[in-house]
Amino acid sequence: MADIRVAVAGAGGRMGAANIRAIAATPGLKLAAAFDRSGSPSIGKDATVLAGLEASGVPITDDVDVALAAADAVIDFTAPAASVPLAEKTAAKGLIHIIGTTGCSIEDDVAIRASGAKGGRIVKAGNFSLGLNILASLVKQAAAKLAEFDVEIIEMHHNRKVDAPSGTALMLGEAAAAGREISLADHSVRVRDGITGPRVAGTIGFATLRGGTVIGDHTVILAGPSERLELSHIAQDRSLFANGAMKALLWVASQQPGFYTMNDVLGLN
């Protein structure tokens, strides 16, 4: 069976490099193309050399259509403004599209899901870490069983991250909300400042920390009378996100067109 030809979006960035290394280390996958935004200093450079590997002869281009023409699948950890139109293109071509982009609005998510219904095979996740997705499943169970406990989510990332709360924190919040059969949008508290009054029962709070080179730390606290349960995940290297993305790609390659999440990939639904 021929290797799956993979194109990497945002190939000049840190996650792009991690995905390129993961492709090289995964049997059955082959880097076929790499692309980045127009004006990126990575344009024209050998993608694997930029990722710290031996030269592959695959240059980074800013021509998305050329890159897609060479690929069966796309790995995309970029930005909502890029991922939404890219999902339309990949669906039209019947490609696999693995999306790890965070900071998407409700409208962005709706558009990406719609693309999955138009012939594409999309897996989108706020976090592709296998451990983090298991954590989300545990949070859902704990929130359901400890219905009277307050839920607070603390996350910390590096000082260059542009969205807050992180997509992973929101994913954990959604898991807690699902466990209690409530809407996160109607029950989340994103900011506390000044005289806020007592905590509103049933809400899910978020605290956002930024600094240094932290890849991603997340803790879900369930605080009840005289006891507290803390469920945590610490990311130590970006390779864990890339490895999860490769697992998702290999899994969805044998699925019917549609929209999927890591819950589907890991059999957690």
ZIQUIUR-V639800 format. One record per pair of residues at least 24 apart in sequence whose C-alpha atoms are under 10 Angstrom apart, sorted by the first residue. I is the first residue (numbers start at 1). J is the second residue. D is the distance in Angstrom with one decimal. If there is no record, write none. Layout:
i	j	d
I	J	D
I	J	D
This chain:
i	j	d
1	28	8.3
2	28	7.4
2	29	8.8
2	30	9.5
3	27	8.0
3	28	4.6
3	29	5.1
3	30	6.0
3	31	9.5
3	72	9.5
4	28	6.1
4	29	4.8
4	30	6.0
4	31	8.5
4	32	8.9
4	71	7.9
4	72	6.1
4	73	7.2
4	96	9.9
4	249	9.3
4	250	8.7
4	253	8.7
5	29	6.2
5	30	5.0
5	31	6.0
5	32	5.3
5	33	8.1
5	68	9.9
5	70	7.3
5	71	4.9
5	72	5.1
5	73	6.3
5	74	8.7
6	30	5.9
6	31	5.0
6	32	5.3
6	33	6.6
6	34	8.5
6	67	9.4
6	68	8.9
6	70	8.2
6	71	5.3
6	72	6.0
6	73	4.8
6	74	5.6
6	75	7.2
6	95	9.9
6	96	9.0
6	97	9.7
6	249	9.5
7	31	6.2
7	32	5.6
7	33	4.4
7	34	5.2
7	35	7.5
7	64	9.7
7	67	6.5
7	68	6.9
7	69	9.5
7	70	7.7
7	71	5.7
7	72	7.8
7	73	6.2
7	74	4.8
7	75	6.4
7	76	8.7
7	97	9.6
8	32	8.5
8	33	6.5
8	34	4.8
8	35	6.3
8	36	8.5
8	47	9.2
8	60	9.1
8	67	8.7
8	68	9.6
8	71	9.5
8	73	8.6
8	74	5.7
8	75	5.0
8	76	6.4
8	77	8.6
8	78	10.0
8	98	9.8
9	33	8.8
9	34	6.2
9	35	5.2
9	36	5.9
9	37	8.7
9	60	9.4
9	61	9.8
9	62	9.7
9	64	8.6
9	67	9.1
9	68	10.0
9	74	7.0
9	75	6.1
9	76	5.0
9	77	6.9
9	78	6.9
9	82	9.2
9	83	9.1
9	86	9.4
9	99	9.8
10	34	7.7
10	35	6.0
10	36	4.5
10	37	7.0
10	40	9.4
10	42	9.5
10	60	9.2
10	62	9.7
10	75	8.9
10	76	7.0
10	77	6.8
10	78	5.8
10	79	9.1
10	82	9.5
11	35	5.7
11	36	5.7
11	37	9.2
11	40	9.9
11	42	7.9
11	43	9.2
11	47	6.8
11	48	9.3
11	50	8.7
11	51	8.6
11	59	9.8
11	60	6.9
11	61	9.1
11	75	9.4
11	76	9.0
11	77	9.1
11	78	9.3
12	36	6.4
12	37	9.0
12	40	7.6
12	41	7.9
12	42	5.3
12	43	7.9
12	45	8.9
12	46	9.9
12	47	7.5
12	50	7.3
12	51	8.2
12	60	7.7
13	40	9.6
13	42	8.6
13	50	9.4
13	51	9.1
13	77	9.2
13	78	8.8
14	50	10.0
14	51	8.4
14	77	9.7
14	238	8.2
15	51	9.7
15	75	9.9
15	76	9.1
15	77	6.7
15	78	8.6
15	100	9.6
15	238	6.9
15	239	8.3
15	241	8.4
15	242	7.5
16	47	9.1
16	50	9.8
16	51	8.0
16	75	8.4
16	76	8.1
16	77	7.1
16	78	8.6
16	242	8.9
17	47	7.9
17	48	7.8
17	49	9.4
17	50	7.1
17	51	4.5
17	52	8.0
17	53	9.6
17	238	9.6
17	239	9.4
17	242	9.4
18	51	7.1
18	52	9.6
18	237	9.3
18	238	6.5
18	239	5.7
18	240	9.0
18	241	8.4
18	242	6.1
18	243	8.8
19	51	8.9
19	75	7.4
19	76	9.1
19	77	9.0
19	238	8.9
19	239	7.5
19	240	9.9
19	241	8.4
19	242	5.0
19	243	7.8
19	244	9.9
19	245	8.0
19	246	8.2
20	47	7.7
20	48	6.7
20	49	10.0
20	50	9.4
20	51	6.6
20	52	9.4
20	53	9.0
20	75	9.3
20	242	8.5
21	47	10.0
21	48	7.6
21	51	6.6
21	52	8.0
21	53	7.4
21	239	8.3
21	242	8.5
21	243	9.5
22	239	7.2
22	240	9.3
22	241	9.6
22	242	6.0
22	243	6.1
22	244	9.5
22	245	8.9
22	246	7.2
23	75	9.8
23	242	8.5
23	243	8.6
23	245	9.6
23	246	7.1
24	48	8.8
24	53	8.8
25	243	9.3
25	246	9.8
26	243	8.6
26	246	7.5
26	247	9.2
26	250	9.7
27	250	9.9
28	250	8.3
29	73	9.7
29	246	8.6
29	249	9.3
29	250	8.5
30	71	9.4
30	72	10.0
31	56	8.5
31	58	7.8
31	70	9.7
31	71	8.6
31	73	9.8
31	74	9.9
32	56	9.4
32	57	9.6
32	58	6.9
32	59	9.7
32	67	7.9
32	68	9.2
32	69	9.7
32	70	6.2
32	71	6.1
32	72	8.8
32	73	9.4
32	74	9.8
33	57	9.7
33	58	6.1
33	59	7.4
33	60	7.3
33	61	8.2
33	64	9.5
33	66	8.5
33	67	5.2
33	68	7.6
33	69	9.0
33	70	6.5
33	71	6.9
33	73	9.9
33	74	9.1
34	58	7.0
34	59	6.7
34	60	4.8
34	61	6.4
34	62	8.6
34	63	9.5
34	64	8.9
34	66	9.7
34	67	6.5
34	68	9.2
34	70	9.8
34	71	9.7
34	74	9.3
34	75	9.6
35	59	8.2
35	60	4.9
35	61	4.6
35	62	5.4
35	63	7.0
35	64	6.5
35	65	9.8
35	66	9.2
35	67	6.7
35	68	9.3
36	60	6.8
36	61	6.3
36	62	5.3
36	63	8.3
36	64	8.2
36	78	9.1
37	61	8.4
37	62	5.7
37	63	8.7
37	64	9.0
37	78	9.6
37	82	8.8
38	62	5.2
38	63	8.2
38	64	9.9
64	89	9.3
65	89	8.5
65	90	9.8
68	93	8.4
68	95	8.5
69	93	8.7
69	95	10.0
71	95	7.8
71	96	9.1
72	96	6.4
72	97	9.0
72	253	9.4
73	97	5.7
73	98	7.7
73	120	10.0
73	121	9.1
73	122	9.7
73	249	7.8
73	253	8.8
74	98	6.1
74	99	8.3
74	122	9.6
74	249	8.9
75	99	6.4
75	100	8.0
75	101	10.0
75	123	9.9
75	242	9.1
75	245	7.6
75	246	8.6
75	249	8.4
76	100	6.1
76	101	6.8
76	124	9.5
76	245	9.5
77	101	4.6
77	102	7.9
77	124	10.0
77	241	9.9
77	242	9.5
77	245	9.8
78	102	8.0
78	103	10.0
79	103	7.4
79	104	8.0
80	104	5.4
80	105	8.1
80	108	6.9
80	109	9.1
80	112	9.8
81	108	8.6
83	108	8.7
83	112	8.1
84	108	6.4
84	109	8.2
84	110	9.6
84	111	6.7
84	112	5.9
84	113	9.7
84	115	8.7
85	111	8.8
85	112	8.5
85	115	9.3
86	112	9.1
86	115	9.6
87	111	8.5
87	112	6.1
87	113	9.0
87	114	9.2
87	115	6.0
87	116	7.9
87	118	10.0
87	120	8.0
87	121	9.6
87	122	8.0
88	112	7.6
88	113	10.0
88	114	8.6
88	115	5.5
88	116	8.6
88	118	8.4
88	119	9.7
88	120	8.4
89	115	8.7
89	120	9.0
90	115	8.4
90	116	9.3
90	118	9.7
90	119	8.6
90	120	6.3
90	121	8.6
90	122	9.0
91	115	5.8
91	116	6.6
91	117	8.2
91	118	5.9
91	119	5.1
91	120	3.8
91	121	7.2
91	122	8.3
91	257	8.9
91	258	9.4
92	116	9.8
92	118	7.0
92	119	6.6
92	120	7.0
93	118	9.7
93	119	7.8
93	120	7.5
94	118	8.4
94	119	5.3
94	120	4.8
94	121	7.2
94	122	10.0
94	257	8.0
95	119	8.1
95	120	5.6
95	121	6.5
95	122	8.5
95	253	9.4
95	257	9.1
96	120	6.2
96	121	4.8
96	122	6.0
96	123	8.2
96	249	7.3
96	250	9.8
96	252	7.5
96	253	7.1
96	257	8.6
96	258	9.8
97	121	6.1
97	122	4.8
97	123	6.5
97	124	8.2
97	248	9.9
97	249	8.0
97	252	9.3
97	259	9.6
98	122	5.8
98	123	5.0
98	124	6.0
98	125	8.5
98	128	9.8
98	245	6.7
98	246	8.7
98	248	7.4
98	249	6.6
98	252	9.1
98	260	9.5
98	261	9.6
99	123	6.1
99	124	4.6
99	125	6.6
99	126	8.6
99	127	9.6
99	128	9.3
99	245	8.3
99	261	9.7
100	124	6.0
100	125	5.5
100	126	6.1
100	127	6.5
100	128	7.0
100	167	9.3
100	241	8.5
100	242	9.3
100	245	7.9
101	125	7.8
101	126	7.0
101	127	8.8
101	167	8.3
102	126	5.9
102	127	8.5
102	162	9.7
102	163	7.7
102	164	9.6
102	165	9.9
102	166	7.2
102	167	5.1
102	168	8.2
102	170	9.8
103	162	8.4
103	163	5.7
103	164	7.7
103	165	8.5
103	166	7.3
103	167	6.2
103	168	9.9
103	170	9.7
104	163	9.4
104	167	8.2
112	259	8.3
113	258	8.1
113	259	5.8
113	260	8.7
114	258	8.9
114	259	8.2
115	257	9.9
115	258	8.2
115	259	8.0
116	257	6.7
116	258	4.4
116	259	4.6
116	260	8.3
117	257	7.1
117	258	5.2
117	259	6.9
118	257	7.9
118	258	7.7
118	259	9.7
119	256	8.9
119	257	5.4
119	258	6.9
119	259	9.7
120	256	8.8
120	257	5.3
120	258	6.1
120	259	7.8
121	249	9.4
121	252	6.8
121	253	7.9
121	254	9.7
121	255	7.7
121	256	7.1
121	257	4.5
121	258	5.0
121	259	6.2
121	260	7.7
122	248	9.6
122	249	9.1
122	252	7.9
122	253	10.0
122	257	7.7
122	258	6.3
122	259	4.9
122	260	5.9
122	261	8.2
123	245	8.7
123	248	6.9
123	249	7.8
123	251	9.7
123	252	7.5
123	258	8.6
123	259	6.1
123	260	4.6
123	261	5.2
123	262	7.1
123	263	9.9
123	264	8.9
123	265	8.5
124	245	9.4
124	248	9.3
124	259	7.7
124	260	6.5
124	261	5.4
124	262	7.4
125	167	8.5
125	168	8.5
125	171	8.4
125	245	9.1
125	248	9.9
125	260	8.7
125	261	5.8
125	262	6.2
125	263	9.0
126	166	8.3
126	167	4.8
126	168	5.1
126	169	8.5
126	170	7.9
126	171	6.2
126	172	9.3
126	261	9.2
126	262	9.2
127	166	9.6
127	167	7.2
127	168	5.6
127	169	9.4
127	171	8.0
127	172	10.0
127	240	9.7
127	241	6.8
127	242	9.9
127	244	8.6
127	245	9.1
127	261	10.0
127	262	8.5
128	168	9.3
128	240	7.6
128	241	4.9
128	242	7.3
128	243	7.9
128	244	4.9
128	245	5.8
128	246	9.2
128	247	9.1
128	248	8.3
128	261	9.4
128	262	7.0
129	168	9.9
129	233	9.7
129	235	8.4
129	238	9.3
129	239	9.1
129	240	5.6
129	241	4.9
129	242	8.1
129	243	7.7
129	244	5.4
129	245	8.2
129	262	9.1
130	240	7.8
130	241	8.1
130	243	8.7
130	244	6.1
130	245	9.5
130	247	9.3
130	262	8.4
130	263	9.9
130	265	9.9
130	266	8.1
131	232	10.0
131	233	7.4
131	234	9.3
131	235	9.4
131	240	9.1
131	244	9.5
132	168	8.4
132	171	9.7
132	172	8.9
132	218	8.9
132	232	8.7
132	233	6.3
132	234	8.7
132	235	8.9
132	241	9.8
133	168	9.4
133	171	9.1
133	172	8.9
133	175	9.9
133	233	9.9
133	244	9.9
133	262	7.0
133	263	7.3
133	266	8.4
133	268	8.8
134	233	10.0
134	262	9.7
134	263	8.8
134	266	8.6
134	268	8.2
135	172	8.2
135	175	9.4
135	218	9.9
135	219	9.8
135	220	9.3
135	231	7.3
135	232	7.6
135	233	7.5
136	168	9.3
136	169	9.8
136	171	7.4
136	172	5.5
136	173	8.7
136	174	8.7
136	175	5.8
136	176	8.0
136	220	9.5
136	231	9.4
136	263	9.5
136	268	9.9
137	172	8.8
137	175	6.9
137	176	9.0
137	179	9.2
137	263	8.6
137	268	7.3
137	269	9.2
138	172	9.7
138	175	8.6
138	176	9.1
138	179	9.7
138	231	8.3
139	172	7.0
139	173	8.6
139	174	9.5
139	175	6.2
139	176	5.7
139	177	9.4
139	178	9.5
139	179	7.8
139	220	7.5
139	221	9.4
139	222	9.1
139	230	9.7
139	231	7.5
139	232	9.9
140	172	8.2
140	173	9.0
140	174	8.4
140	175	4.8
140	176	4.8
140	177	7.4
140	178	6.4
140	179	4.4
140	180	7.9
140	181	9.8
141	175	8.6
141	176	8.0
141	178	9.2
141	179	6.0
141	180	9.1
142	175	9.8
142	176	7.9
142	179	7.6
142	180	9.5
142	222	8.2
142	229	9.0
142	231	9.6
143	175	8.3
143	176	5.3
143	177	7.7
143	178	8.5
143	179	5.4
143	180	6.3
143	181	9.8
143	222	7.6
144	175	9.8
144	176	7.6
144	177	8.7
144	178	8.2
144	179	4.5
144	180	5.2
144	181	8.3
145	179	8.2
145	180	8.7
146	179	9.6
146	180	9.3
146	222	7.9
146	223	9.2
146	224	8.2
146	229	9.8
147	176	9.9
147	179	8.7
147	180	6.9
147	202	8.5
147	222	9.5
147	224	9.4
148	201	8.4
148	202	7.8
148	222	9.2
148	223	8.8
148	224	6.9
148	225	9.0
149	201	8.9
149	202	8.3
149	221	9.1
149	222	5.6
149	223	5.1
149	224	4.5
149	225	7.8
149	227	9.4
149	228	8.5
149	229	9.3
150	199	8.9
150	200	9.3
150	201	7.2
150	202	6.8
150	203	7.3
150	204	7.2
150	205	8.5
150	221	7.8
150	222	5.4
150	223	5.0
150	224	6.4
150	225	9.7
150	228	9.3
151	176	7.8
151	177	9.6
151	188	9.8
151	201	9.6
151	202	8.0
151	203	7.2
151	204	5.1
151	205	6.4
151	206	8.9
151	220	7.0
151	221	5.7
151	222	4.7
151	223	6.6
151	224	9.2
151	229	9.7
151	230	9.9
152	176	9.8
152	188	9.6
152	189	9.2
152	203	8.6
152	204	5.7
152	205	4.5
152	206	5.9
152	207	7.7
152	219	8.3
152	220	5.9
152	221	5.1
152	222	6.6
152	223	8.0
152	230	9.6
153	190	9.9
153	204	7.5
153	205	6.0
153	206	4.8
153	207	6.2
153	208	8.6
153	218	7.2
153	219	5.8
153	220	4.5
153	221	6.2
153	222	8.9
153	230	9.6
153	231	9.6
153	232	9.7
154	205	8.4
154	206	5.9
154	207	4.8
154	208	6.2
154	209	7.7
154	217	8.1
154	218	5.8
154	219	5.2
154	220	6.5
154	221	8.0
154	232	9.4
155	206	7.9
155	207	6.4
155	208	5.3
155	209	6.1
155	210	8.5
155	216	7.2
155	217	5.5
155	218	4.5
155	219	6.5
155	220	8.8
155	232	9.8
155	233	9.8
155	234	9.9
156	207	8.6
156	208	6.1
156	209	4.4
156	210	5.5
156	211	7.5
156	212	9.8
156	213	9.9
156	214	6.9
156	215	8.1
156	216	5.9
156	217	5.2
156	218	6.7
156	219	9.3
156	234	9.7
157	208	8.4
157	209	6.6
157	210	5.1
157	211	6.4
157	212	7.9
157	213	7.2
157	214	4.9
157	215	5.6
157	216	4.9
157	217	6.7
157	218	9.1
157	235	9.9
158	209	8.6
158	210	5.5
158	211	4.9
158	212	5.1
158	213	4.4
158	214	4.5
158	215	6.0
158	216	7.5
158	217	9.9
159	209	8.9
159	210	5.1
159	211	4.4
159	212	5.5
159	213	6.7
159	214	8.0
159	215	9.8
160	210	8.2
160	211	8.1
160	212	8.6
160	213	8.4
160	214	9.9
161	210	7.7
161	211	9.2
161	213	9.9
161	214	9.9
161	215	9.6
162	210	9.8
163	208	10.0
164	190	9.1
164	206	9.5
164	207	9.3
164	208	6.7
164	209	9.0
164	210	9.4
165	190	7.7
165	206	7.2
165	207	7.6
165	208	6.0
165	209	9.0
166	206	9.8
166	208	8.0
166	209	10.0
166	216	9.0
166	218	9.5
168	216	8.8
168	217	9.6
168	218	7.9
169	206	7.8
169	207	9.2
169	208	9.0
169	216	9.9
169	217	9.5
169	218	6.9
169	219	8.6
169	220	8.7
170	206	8.6
172	218	8.9
172	219	9.2
172	220	7.7
173	204	6.9
173	205	8.5
173	206	8.4
173	220	8.6
174	204	9.5
176	204	8.0
176	220	9.2
176	222	9.9
177	202	9.5
177	203	9.2
177	204	7.9
